[in-house]
Amino acid sequence: MKILIVGAGIGGLSLARALLNRGISADIIDWRSDWRTPGFGLFLPGNASRAFGQLGLMPLIMQSAVPIVRQDFLDFRGRLLSRIDAAAFWAGCGPCLSLPRAEMHAILRESIETLPIRTGVTFSDLRQTSGGCVVTFDDQSTATYDLVVGADGLNSTVRRLAVDPAPPSYTGDACWRFFVPNMIGISSWTVMLAKGRSLLVIPVDRSTLYVNAGIAHPSGDFSDFGAAADLQKIFADFGVPLRPLLDRLPPATEMHFSRIESVQPQTTVSGRVVLIGDAAHAMSPSMAEGAGLACEDAVLLADAVTGTHDLDAALEAYAPRRQSRVAWVQKQSQTRDRIRWLPLALSGGLLRFAGGSLYRRSYEPLLIEA
């Protein structure tokens, strides 16, 4: 079977690894020419670590990852609203872990080192024929594949050309993302909340924190946003434990500011073209399920296409199997965002008196293997 994977991010590489484990060597292309900007921090809930474990990668991931045993929700003054015993909740499923996204990407690349990744390569046309796809690459060469998988992210070219041309939708939120030295001794997943603002930090190694600072901004006009000074001003009323991180930002801190966008195509399977990961279901990061869902997609798709001689039937069965689980996470992400942007008197009360039950309700369906 000839398979082309478009996109060498976490989803695409996870699929390449899953297929390789089942004896299939896929072709992989990516528009990037190198891996110098592979992202910031990565948080893996238990279902995500279980999925990566199914790829046989947990021993390597555990060497780089920080175990996250609890999640603390605080108000902007630093008062505890809710504490989740993450280790207990996810016991029997998989550990909660955090690590730099670059580390995960390197682990995945090394796990498929026998497969060449054609970097700096895109395609200009994808035409479906009876029983396959003809792909025209940007150098005007062509190749025929039994299956093309779009793992090319939020702004997927595969999705636009072969599945659904609708562009991503703005969620109404945006965020800054960056790494800082762990100068305040944070050892757990910790978020501080105010109406329309959140400041989340996660340790990703012994000395580094990943920071995600979020704001609600329905108009989507960010012409005056982006600098560190804007960040410090917006979170000026936040207290300890996290505010000192913003006051003492090293001058050379690399910072990424972006709108948060989502995609919900009408289908993720169209003939012999399949979307996985963010290309299929990019969403708000409030459930931290992006990497986990992408890896689950990869494992289940690899099972589907290698477990039958009828590829079309396998793809037809794969799509609905993923649909309900992904739809649940999308719905819960939207609900959690709405709660977070309520006045603190309401959202804080919900978290103080029902934080544990809200967490269980969101994540319990994911304890079951996909």
Summary of the structure (lengths in Angstrom):
residues: 370
radius of gyration: 20.7
end to end distance: 24.6
largest distance: 61.8
contacts: 1265
relative contact order: 0.18
helix: 38%
strand: 27%
